[in-house]
Amino acid sequence: MAEITYVRGDATAPRGKGVKVIAHVCNDLGGWGKGFVLALSRRWPEPEAAYRRWHRERAKNDFGLGALQLVQVEPYVWVANLVGQRGIRTGRSTGVPVRYEAIDTALAALGGRALELDASVHMPRIGCGLAGGRWEKVEPLVTDRLAAVGVPVTVYDHD
């Protein structure tokens, strides 16, 4: 079993050697414009373009809650778009958009792909920013779906 390592820093600049996957949570509306995705887009245009195309062509693909999209951005760096948020928060919202079951499903898929790539996974505290989730609910999913199957995970807390 691998473990989760917590560090202070920028998840868009993952530490360590070998293949690295940067994981984050997306919504199911095709919206990309607030939160961690802005930092991703400042570094690489590909994850946003791929996500928007994936959403636009959703009638012909697997886009939806629980889906995973891997986008290669550098020879040894991939971005994992995890659809784990139903809608977005608005001024009239009464609940939170996070969907833990969807994050769990997407992380399970990511665990298998990370093992195939012999990759480590790097992330902010996914689902806990704009999605409104709680880390004490997300962390066990990350442990079960990634660390428990041997995928090293680093969680970044931004300064």
C-alpha positions as CSV (number, residue, x, y, z in Angstrom):
1,M,0.0,0.0,0.0
2,A,1.3,3.4,-0.9
3,E,0.5,6.4,1.2
4,I,-0.8,10.0,0.9
5,T,1.9,12.6,1.4
6,Y,0.9,16.2,2.3
7,V,3.0,19.1,1.2
8,R,2.7,22.9,0.9
9,G,3.0,24.0,-2.7
10,D,1.6,24.1,-6.2
11,A,-0.2,21.0,-7.5
12,T,0.5,22.2,-11.1
13,A,4.2,21.7,-10.4
14,P,4.2,18.1,-9.1
15,R,7.3,16.9,-7.2
16,G,9.2,13.7,-7.7
17,K,10.5,11.5,-10.5
18,G,8.7,9.5,-13.1
19,V,5.2,9.8,-14.6
20,K,2.9,12.2,-12.7
21,V,-0.9,12.6,-13.0
22,I,-2.4,15.8,-11.7
23,A,-6.0,15.0,-10.6
24,H,-8.8,17.5,-10.1
25,V,-12.6,17.6,-10.0
26,C,-14.7,19.1,-12.8
27,N,-18.4,19.8,-13.0
28,D,-20.9,18.1,-15.2
29,L,-22.0,21.3,-17.0
30,G,-19.0,21.9,-19.2
31,G,-18.0,24.9,-17.1
32,W,-14.3,25.7,-16.7
33,G,-13.4,29.1,-15.3
34,K,-13.0,29.2,-11.5
35,G,-10.8,27.6,-8.9
36,F,-7.9,25.2,-9.6
37,V,-8.7,24.9,-13.3
38,L,-7.5,28.5,-13.8
39,A,-4.0,27.4,-12.5
40,L,-4.1,24.4,-14.9
41,S,-5.0,26.6,-17.8
42,R,-2.3,29.1,-17.1
43,R,0.2,26.2,-17.5
44,W,-1.3,24.2,-20.3
45,P,-4.2,24.8,-22.7
46,E,-4.8,21.1,-23.4
47,P,-6.8,20.0,-20.3
48,E,-9.4,22.8,-20.8
49,A,-9.7,22.2,-24.6
50,A,-10.1,18.5,-24.1
51,Y,-12.7,18.9,-21.3
52,R,-14.8,21.3,-23.3
53,R,-14.6,19.0,-26.4
54,W,-15.5,16.0,-24.2
55,H,-18.6,17.9,-22.8
56,R,-19.6,19.2,-26.2
57,E,-19.5,15.7,-27.7
58,R,-21.1,14.1,-24.7
59,A,-23.9,12.4,-26.7
60,K,-21.2,10.2,-28.3
61,N,-18.9,9.6,-25.3
62,D,-18.7,8.7,-21.6
63,F,-18.9,12.3,-20.2
64,G,-20.9,12.4,-17.0
65,L,-20.7,12.1,-13.2
66,G,-17.9,9.6,-12.3
67,A,-16.1,9.8,-15.7
68,L,-12.4,10.2,-16.1
69,Q,-10.5,11.9,-18.9
70,L,-6.7,11.8,-19.0
71,V,-4.9,14.5,-21.0
72,Q,-1.1,14.4,-21.6
73,V,0.4,17.8,-21.2
74,E,4.2,16.9,-21.1
75,P,6.1,13.7,-21.8
76,Y,5.8,12.7,-18.1
77,V,2.8,14.7,-16.9
78,W,-0.9,14.0,-17.4
79,V,-4.0,15.9,-16.1
80,A,-6.9,13.8,-14.9
81,N,-10.3,15.6,-15.3
82,L,-12.6,13.8,-12.8
83,V,-16.3,14.7,-13.2
84,G,-17.3,14.7,-9.6
85,Q,-19.5,17.8,-9.2
86,R,-23.2,18.2,-10.2
87,G,-23.6,21.7,-11.5
88,I,-22.0,24.7,-9.8
89,R,-22.7,26.9,-6.8
90,T,-24.8,30.0,-7.5
91,G,-26.2,32.7,-5.3
92,R,-29.4,30.6,-5.0
93,S,-27.8,27.3,-4.3
94,T,-29.0,25.4,-1.3
95,G,-26.7,22.4,-1.3
96,V,-23.1,21.7,-2.4
97,P,-22.3,20.4,-5.9
98,V,-19.8,17.7,-4.8
99,R,-20.8,14.2,-5.5
100,Y,-18.7,11.8,-3.4
101,E,-19.9,8.7,-5.3
102,A,-18.9,10.2,-8.6
103,I,-15.4,11.1,-7.2
104,D,-15.1,7.5,-5.9
105,T,-16.0,6.1,-9.3
106,A,-13.6,8.4,-11.1
107,L,-10.8,7.7,-8.6
108,A,-11.2,4.0,-9.1
109,A,-10.7,4.4,-12.9
110,L,-7.8,6.7,-12.2
111,G,-6.2,4.1,-9.9
112,G,-6.2,1.5,-12.7
113,R,-4.8,4.0,-15.3
114,A,-2.1,5.3,-12.9
115,L,-0.9,1.7,-12.3
116,E,-0.8,1.2,-16.1
117,L,1.3,4.3,-16.5
118,D,3.4,3.5,-13.4
119,A,2.5,7.0,-12.3
120,S,2.1,8.9,-9.0
121,V,-1.0,11.1,-8.5
122,H,-0.8,14.7,-7.4
123,M,-3.8,16.9,-6.4
124,P,-5.1,19.7,-4.4
125,R,-7.8,18.7,-1.8
126,I,-10.1,17.6,-4.6
127,G,-13.8,18.3,-4.3
128,C,-13.2,20.6,-1.3
129,G,-13.0,24.0,-3.0
130,L,-15.8,25.3,-5.1
131,A,-17.5,21.9,-5.1
132,G,-18.1,22.4,-1.3
133,G,-16.9,18.9,-0.2
134,R,-15.2,17.9,3.0
135,W,-11.7,16.4,3.0
136,E,-12.6,14.0,5.8
137,K,-15.1,12.4,3.3
138,V,-12.8,12.6,0.2
139,E,-9.5,11.4,1.9
140,P,-10.8,7.8,2.5
141,L,-11.8,7.6,-1.2
142,V,-8.3,8.7,-2.2
143,T,-6.9,6.1,0.2
144,D,-9.1,3.3,-1.0
145,R,-8.9,3.9,-4.7
146,L,-5.3,5.1,-5.1
147,A,-3.0,4.5,-2.1
148,A,-4.5,1.1,-1.2
149,V,-3.8,-0.3,-4.8
150,G,-0.2,1.0,-4.7
151,V,-0.4,4.4,-6.3
152,P,1.6,7.1,-4.5
153,V,-0.4,10.2,-3.8
154,T,0.8,13.7,-3.0
155,V,-1.8,16.3,-1.8
156,Y,-0.8,19.9,-2.1
157,D,-2.0,22.7,0.2
158,H,-1.4,26.0,-1.7
159,D,0.5,28.7,0.2
